[in-house]
Amino acid sequence: MTEGHRQELLHAIVDNWDRTFDPGSCLLQTGDAADATAYESIHYALALLETAERSRVGRAEAILGRILDRQAYLRRIASSTPVDPASLGMILLLVWHQHHRRLSTPLCQHVTETIRDTAGLACKDAVDTRGIFVLIAAGEMSFDSSLIHNGLARLRDLRLTPSPADDFAANLIALHAIENHVRHPDALVLTEKLLVRTWRQIAQRPSGNPLCLPNGLSPLAVLFSRITCGAARIDLPVRLSPRRKSGWLLSLIVNPRLPDDIAEKLTASSVPAGNVGAAGRATAALLA
């Protein structure tokens, strides 16, 4: 996938979210519960930053400030968070690692404080791959060896089994985030082994490559297109659920890398662009 195509898909997602943004509340108006609205809004903020348009930074900062203030308020009054700690921590870590130089100093400090808070909360949960990324990356950011060791222990014990495409994608996104942003050598060795094993499982699936899923294109197809340098072009489906939209966004943001032999095998298993299917042929302008 070329950078131009990646930006095209990013802008299509942002344009869709633009239509439901409420300047008064600095949140998306999704019609869902407050938790879901905050979760989708913080993805929107990350997408705005990722488009690299200077004019969108102010809106992204307003959204982040609104959500992080709400996080602190609810944590004080209920000792709980409106968004799963691992989910929030992962998004904020991507914001910080890729865009902290573009944010105001007070907001950047607020982001790092909240990342440390989410890592502390994640320690208490049975964390998945996202939580492992949060523990190790937050530990490195704050020089907290206990968080790093906690995350490494969970990474060593991690066993990924064949699962639906969206679950595959969620695990791969978190593992590629570790690959991109974590420096600990043990974490990188363990992550590379998991990535190679998981992508091999995908290449060997009897159903074929991720562009031929029965329920249409998924975030896994986006990762596949990026790994194989766009062996088959993809476009946004006509409709995307909030969860699927967030997954598409994250699959466009992480930088997936694989050993050449695995990437070549995946490329060889790809289908011609004309066989991608109706869902993949829909234009971004029709996104609803």
C-alpha positions in Angstrom: 0.0 0.0 0.0 1.4 3.4 -1.0 1.5 6.3 1.4 -1.0 8.1 -0.9 -3.5 5.2 -0.7 -3.0 5.1 3.1 -3.7 8.8 3.4 -6.8 8.4 1.1 -8.3 5.8 3.4 -7.4 7.8 6.5 -9.1 10.9 5.1 -12.2 8.9 4.2 -12.5 7.7 7.8 -11.9 11.2 9.1 -14.5 12.7 6.7 -17.0 10.2 8.1 -16.3 11.1 11.7 -16.4 14.8 10.8 -20.1 14.5 10.0 -20.9 13.5 13.6 -18.6 15.8 15.5 -20.2 18.2 18.0 -18.0 21.3 18.7 -20.0 22.0 21.8 -19.1 18.8 23.6 -15.9 18.2 21.7 -17.1 14.6 21.2 -18.7 12.6 18.4 -22.4 12.3 18.5 -22.8 8.5 17.9 -26.1 7.9 19.7 -24.3 5.2 21.8 -23.6 5.1 25.5 -21.1 7.6 26.9 -18.4 4.9 27.1 -18.7 4.0 23.4 -18.8 7.7 22.4 -15.5 8.4 24.3 -13.9 5.3 22.8 -14.8 6.3 19.3 -13.9 10.0 19.8 -10.4 9.3 21.0 -9.8 7.3 17.8 -11.1 10.3 15.8 -8.5 12.5 17.6 -5.7 10.1 16.6 -7.0 10.0 13.0 -7.0 13.8 12.9 -3.3 13.9 14.0 -2.4 11.1 11.6 -3.6 13.0 8.5 -0.7 15.4 9.2 -2.9 18.5 8.6 -1.9 21.4 10.8 -5.4 22.8 10.8 -6.8 19.7 12.5 -4.5 19.7 15.5 -6.7 22.1 17.5 -9.7 19.8 17.2 -7.6 16.7 18.1 -6.3 18.5 21.2 -9.8 19.6 22.2 -11.1 16.0 22.0 -8.1 14.6 23.9 -8.5 17.3 26.6 -12.2 16.6 27.0 -11.8 12.9 27.3 -8.9 12.9 29.6 -10.7 15.4 31.9 -13.6 13.1 32.0 -11.4 10.1 32.7 -9.9 11.9 35.7 -13.3 13.0 37.0 -14.9 9.5 36.8 -11.8 7.9 38.3 -12.1 10.2 41.4 -15.8 9.6 41.9 -16.2 6.0 41.0 -12.6 4.5 40.8 -13.5 3.3 37.3 -12.9 4.4 33.7 -15.4 4.9 30.9 -13.0 3.2 28.5 -11.2 -0.1 29.0 -7.7 0.8 30.4 -5.9 -1.3 27.7 -7.8 0.3 24.9 -7.3 3.9 26.2 -3.7 3.3 27.0 -2.9 1.9 23.6 -4.5 4.8 21.7 -2.8 7.4 24.0 0.6 5.6 23.5 0.1 5.8 19.7 -0.7 9.5 20.1 2.3 10.1 22.2 4.9 8.1 20.2 3.8 9.5 16.9 2.5 13.0 17.6 3.7 14.3 21.0 5.9 17.0 19.3 2.8 18.5 17.8 0.8 18.7 21.0 0.9 21.5 23.6 3.1 20.8 26.6 0.3 20.7 29.2 -1.7 18.3 27.1 1.3 16.1 26.5 1.9 15.9 30.2 -1.8 15.0 30.7 -1.4 12.2 28.1 1.6 10.7 29.8 0.0 10.9 33.2 -3.1 9.1 31.9 -1.0 6.5 30.2 0.7 5.7 33.5 -2.8 5.5 35.2 -4.1 3.1 32.5 -1.0 0.9 32.9 -1.6 0.7 36.6 -5.2 -0.3 36.0 -4.2 -2.8 33.4 -1.9 -4.6 35.9 -5.1 -5.7 37.7 -6.8 -7.2 34.7 -6.3 -10.3 32.6 -4.7 -8.3 29.8 -4.6 -9.2 26.1 -2.0 -8.1 23.5 -3.1 -4.5 23.9 -2.6 -4.6 27.6 0.8 -6.1 27.2 1.8 -3.3 24.8 0.5 -0.7 27.4 2.4 -2.3 30.3 5.8 -2.5 28.5 5.6 0.8 26.6 4.3 2.7 29.6 7.0 1.2 31.7 9.7 2.3 29.3 8.2 5.8 29.1 8.1 6.2 32.9 11.2 4.1 33.7 9.1 1.8 35.7 10.8 -1.6 35.7 7.9 -3.3 37.5 5.5 -2.5 34.6 8.1 -3.7 32.0 8.7 -7.0 33.9 4.9 -7.5 34.3 4.3 -7.0 30.6 7.3 -9.3 29.6 6.0 -12.1 31.9 2.6 -11.9 30.2 4.1 -11.7 26.8 6.2 -14.9 27.4 3.0 -16.7 28.5 0.9 -15.4 25.6 -0.6 -18.1 23.3 -2.5 -17.0 20.3 -4.9 -19.4 18.7 -6.7 -19.3 15.3 -9.6 -16.9 15.6 -12.0 -14.7 13.6 -10.5 -12.1 11.3 -11.2 -9.2 13.6 -9.5 -10.9 16.6 -6.5 -11.8 14.4 -6.3 -8.2 13.4 -6.5 -6.8 17.0 -3.7 -9.1 18.1 -1.5 -8.3 15.1 -2.1 -4.5 15.5 -0.9 -4.7 19.2 2.1 -6.9 18.3 3.1 -4.5 15.5 2.7 -1.6 17.9 5.2 -3.4 20.2 7.5 -3.9 17.3 7.3 -0.2 16.3 7.5 1.5 19.7 9.1 -0.8 22.3 12.9 -1.0 22.7 13.3 -3.8 25.2 15.3 -6.6 23.4 13.4 -9.5 25.0 10.1 -8.0 24.1 11.2 -7.5 20.5 12.4 -11.1 20.2 9.2 -12.6 21.7 7.1 -10.3 19.5 8.8 -11.2 16.3 8.2 -14.9 17.0 4.5 -14.3 17.7 4.2 -12.2 14.5 5.8 -14.7 12.3 3.7 -17.6 13.7 0.4 -15.6 13.5 1.0 -14.4 9.9 2.0 -18.0 8.9 -1.4 -19.2 10.3 -3.1 -16.6 8.1 -1.2 -17.6 5.0 -2.1 -21.3 5.6 -5.8 -20.7 6.3 -8.0 -22.9 4.0 -10.3 -20.0 3.3 -7.5 -18.2 1.5 -6.1 -14.7 2.1 -7.8 -12.0 4.2 -9.2 -10.2 1.1 -11.7 -13.2 0.7 -13.5 -13.0 4.0 -17.2 -14.0 3.9 -18.2 -10.9 5.8 -16.3 -8.5 3.5 -13.1 -6.6 4.1 -11.8 -6.3 7.7 -8.9 -4.5 9.4 -6.9 -7.7 8.7 -7.3 -7.0 5.0 -5.8 -3.6 5.5 -2.8 -5.1 7.3 -2.5 -7.7 4.5 -2.5 -5.0 1.8 0.2 -3.1 3.7 2.4 -6.2 4.3 2.2 -7.2 0.7 2.8 -3.6 -0.6 -0.7 -3.4 -2.0 -0.9 -6.7 -3.9 -4.6 -5.9 -4.2 -6.1 -2.4 -3.8 -8.8 -2.0 -1.2 -11.3 0.7 -0.5 -13.6 1.4 2.4 -16.8 -0.6 2.6 -20.1 1.3 2.2 -20.8 0.9 5.9 -18.5 0.4 8.9 -19.5 -0.2 12.5 -17.7 1.9 15.1 -15.6 -1.1 16.1 -14.7 -1.9 12.6 -13.9 1.7 11.8 -11.5 1.9 14.8 -9.9 -1.3 13.7 -9.4 0.0 10.1 -7.8 3.2 11.6 -5.3 1.3 13.8 -4.4 -1.0 10.9 -3.5 2.1 8.9 -1.4 3.6 11.7 0.9 0.8 12.9 3.8 0.0 10.6 3.7 -3.8 9.9 7.0 -5.4 9.0 7.7 -9.1 8.4 10.7 -11.2 7.2 10.8 -11.3 3.4 9.9 -15.0 3.1 6.7 -14.5 4.9 5.7 -11.4 3.0 6.5 -13.1 -0.3 4.3 -16.1 0.7 1.4 -13.8 1.6 1.9 -11.8 -1.7 1.8 -15.1 -3.7 -1.5 -16.0 -2.0 -3.2 -12.7 -2.9 -6.0 -12.4 -5.4 -6.2 -10.0 -8.3 -7.8 -6.6 -7.4 -10.9 -7.5 -9.5 -11.7 -10.4 -7.3 -11.7 -8.5 -4.0 -15.5 -8.3 -4.0 -18.3 -5.8 -3.9 -17.5 -4.6 -0.3 -14.0 -3.7 -1.4 -15.1 -1.8 -4.5 -17.3 0.7 -2.7 -15.9 4.2 -2.8 -15.0 6.2 0.2 -17.5 8.9 -0.8 -20.3 6.4 -0.1 -19.2 5.7 3.4 -22.2 6.1 5.8 
